[in-house]
Amino acid sequence: MKQLKERSCQRCEGADVPYTADQAQSLMGQLDEGWRVTEDGAALRREIRFPDFYRTMGFVNALAHVANAEDHHPDLEIGYNYCNVRFSTHDASGLTEKDFICAAKADALL
């Protein structure tokens, strides 16, 4: 089986079923330690710190490119030296493989 970062997101046609807590937990081992499943189980979230604005924006721009290529876009909160990333599959009202694929690709950018 391919690692998450080597996969591509499949187009959502409204048929995605959100992962159970056990399914989500089974994929957490393929992500860097900073990722957390939100309390409601509907999203992956990571807070990333950078030494300066330049590096923060470099990461944000690279992540924007990856997200656009995968057609799966995160919610981002950006400041001088941080970026908070949140992935969720809105059509499924929860987590799907797409979220884990994009989180793994975000890890690879770091």
Residue pairs with C-beta under 8 A, 6 or more apart in sequence:
3 30
3 104
4 27
4 30
4 31
4 100
4 101
4 103
4 104
4 105
5 101
5 104
5 105
5 107
5 108
7 97
7 101
8 70
8 101
9 70
9 71
9 72
9 97
9 98
9 101
9 102
10 97
10 98
11 71
12 89
12 91
12 92
12 96
12 98
14 91
16 89
16 91
16 92
16 96
16 98
17 92
17 96
18 41
18 42
18 89
18 92
18 93
18 94
18 95
18 96
19 27
19 94
19 95
19 96
19 97
21 37
21 41
24 37
24 41
24 95
24 100
25 37
27 97
27 100
28 35
28 37
30 100
30 104
31 44
31 100
31 103
31 104
31 107
32 46
32 107
32 110
34 46
34 47
34 48
35 44
35 45
35 46
35 103
36 44
36 45
36 46
37 43
37 44
37 45
37 95
38 44
38 45
38 86
41 94
41 95
42 88
42 93
42 94
42 95
43 86
43 87
43 88
43 95
43 99
44 86
44 87
44 88
44 95
44 99
44 100
44 103
45 84
45 85
45 86
46 84
46 85
46 103
46 106
47 82
47 84
48 59
48 82
48 83
48 84
48 85
48 110
49 81
49 82
50 56
50 59
50 81
50 82
50 83
51 81
52 80
52 81
53 80
53 81
56 78
56 79
56 80
56 81
56 82
56 83
57 78
59 83
59 109
59 110
60 76
60 78
60 83
62 109
63 74
63 76
63 83
63 85
63 106
63 109
66 102
66 105
66 106
66 109
67 73
67 74
67 102
70 98
70 101
70 102
70 105
72 87
72 89
72 98
72 99
72 101
72 102
74 85
74 86
74 87
74 102
74 106
75 85
75 86
75 87
75 88
76 83
76 84
76 85
76 86
77 83
77 84
77 86
78 84
85 103
85 106
87 95
87 98
87 99
87 102
87 103
88 94
88 95
88 99
89 95
89 96
89 98
89 99
